[in-house]
Amino acid sequence: MSPEPLAGPAATAPAEHAPPPPIAWDDYPLLDSGDPAKHDLELTHTGCGQHLCDAESGDVLPTLIGMVTDHHAVCAGRRAER
């Protein structure tokens, strides 16, 4: 016997918050700093212009990806409120 499909308000209630849209990875380049004294590249979100961090020697990709995904969740939420 197969289980019955979910019914009632829990099955039909809309989610409180829709998930953010997929990350546009090309919107997060590593750019040269405008400061000639800095040698590190800057991880920047071109969509909103926010500088997320300086990418330093020894940084690993999972750390930078974490910075992007954390920012994306907040930035996408701000865009949805507008």
N, C-alpha and C positions, 0 to 999 in steps of 0.2 A: 504494500500500500504506500503510495507516495504522499509526502506531507502536503497539507493544504497550503495554498499561497497565503501570504500575510494579507490581512484585511484590517480595516478600521483606520482610525486617525494616525496611528504610528506609521502605517504603510503609505499613506497619502500626504502626510505633512511635508511641506517643502523644507529643505535644509535652511538653517538660520543664515549661514554664510556659504556662498558658492565658493568653490576652490578658485585660487587665482589662475589666470590664463597661463599657458605654458611659457617657460622662460625663453626669451629671445636672446640666446647666448651671445650673438653678435653685438648686442647692446651693452656688453660689459668688456670693453677692451682694456688692455694694459697700455697706458699712455705715458709719454715723457712728461715730467713735471715742468711747470712754467718757472720753477725756482732753479736757477743754474747751480746752486749749492747742493741740490739733491741729486743723488745718483740712482735712486730706486724708481721703478716704474709705479704708476698709480693705477689701481683698479677703480674704474669709474663707470657709473651707469649713465650712458649717454641719454637715456630717456628722460631723466630728471636732473642730470648734471651732478649728482652727488658723488663725491670722492669716498669710496668705501674703505680703502686701506692702501698702504704702500706695500708693494710686492718686493720683499727683500730676498737676498740670496739665502737659500735654504728653505724657503717656503715650499710647501708641498701642495699639489693640486687639490686634494680634498679640503684643505683649509680655505683656499680661494673659492672653491665651489660652495662651501658652507657660507661664506660671506655673501655670495650672490643669492643663494636661496633664502637666507635670512632677510636680506634687503628686499628681494622680490616679493616676499609675503607681505611686508609692510607697505612697500611702494604700491603694489597692486591694490591693496586695501584703500590707500589714500585716493587712487584714481577712481575706484568704485564709488567713493563717497561724493565725488564732484558731480 
